[in-house]
Amino acid sequence: MAETFATREGIGWYIMDAWTRIDYVRMYAGIAALALAGLGITAAIDLADRLTCPWAVPEQGRGN
């Protein structure tokens, strides 16, 4: 939790600032942005894995 209080910038600070100001719309917008960033990063890593290691991806529809 120290990283959310020891700074005045970043998404963690944005969420905590909105929470302390009881601005739930901004707070949930920050949480949604963080979730979408995580989803995007996960998709990018999955794509990179499929492109660089094609032998490691199971074939679809073969009961794997």
Summary of the structure (lengths in Angstrom):
residues: 64
radius of gyration: 18.4
end to end distance: 41.4
largest distance: 53.4
contacts: 123
relative contact order: 0.09
helix: 72%
strand: 0%
